């Protein structure tokens, strides 16, 4: 099982992310894209990595907006797997022009 890390500690390395304001330890990011195609392309890119490393985000998409929540369920909190995924999401978002 992955080792849980403190959310505040994880966020030090992830300035575009925030602590989830909810009932469990998690990190979140809201993204806006030029249009639906850009948002869906971003999600597809992230989905390929998620499937490869078997670590899937919780997310929603409405037109050009994507909301992402990362947590490791079997650790009941944030782990290095979430930090890795968040970094990849940041790179993919920047490459596709997200705000």
Secondary structure, 3 states (H helix, E strand, C coil): CCCEECHHHHHHCCCCCEECCCCCCCEEEEEECCCHHHHHHHHHHHHHHHHHHCCCCEEEEECCEEEEEECEHHHCEEEHHHHHHHHHHHHHHHHCCCC
